[in-house]
């Protein structure tokens, strides 16, 4: 299991984590990152492609990479 890597260290620690599966690995995400992943992944699915920079620029590199990998997995099915 991989822990949230949105920051080097969460301060304060989140009260709960959400789990997603990315490339066969379970990743625990803090609530903020989970929400960002869910929102950006919706944009990927809505467009059926990578969203334009005007949308993705609002998300961290970590969130963009998670979403890209999750979206690619759906394209392989």
N, C-alpha and C positions, 0 to 999 in steps of 0.2 A: 504494500500500500504506500502510495506517495502522498506526502502532506502538502498542503497549500504552499506555493512558492511565490505568491504575489509580492511579498516583501521578505526581506532577510529575516525579520523577526516580528511577530505580531505583538503589539503592546497597546492595549491589554489583550490577553488571549481571548479569542472568540468563545462564546458560551457553547456554541455547537458548530459542527461542520456538516457539510452536505457532501455526498459521494457521487461521482460520475465515473464512467468507464471510458478511458481513452487508450486506444491501441492495446486493448487487452489488460490494461493496468487500472486498478481502482485508485482514483485520485480524490483526496479529501480537500474540499475547498471551504474557505471562510465564507460567511454569508454574502459579503459584498462581491467577492470574486464569482461566487455561484450565480448571483443575480446578473452580473455583467456577462458571464458566459451564456446564460439563458437568453438575454436580450440580443447579444451579437449573433448567436447561433440562429435565432429567429430571422435575422436579416439575411444570413447565408441561405437559409431554406426558402425564404420568400423570393429571393432573386434567382435561386438555383445556380449561384455563382458567388465568387468572392465580392463582398460589398465594396463600393468605391471608398477611396481614402477619406472623403469628407465624413464618412460614417465611422470607419475603423480608427481614425485618428483619436477618437475619444476613449479608446480602450487601450489598456497596457499591452505590451508585447506578449506577456504571458497569456493573457486572455485571448489575444488574436491567434497565438499558436495553438492553444487548446481547441478553439473553435475550428480552425482550419483542419486540424487532425480529426476532430469529430465529424466534420462535414465530409471529409475525404472518405471516412469509413462508411458513411451512408451511400456514397457514390459507388463503392465497391460491391455493395449487396445486390 
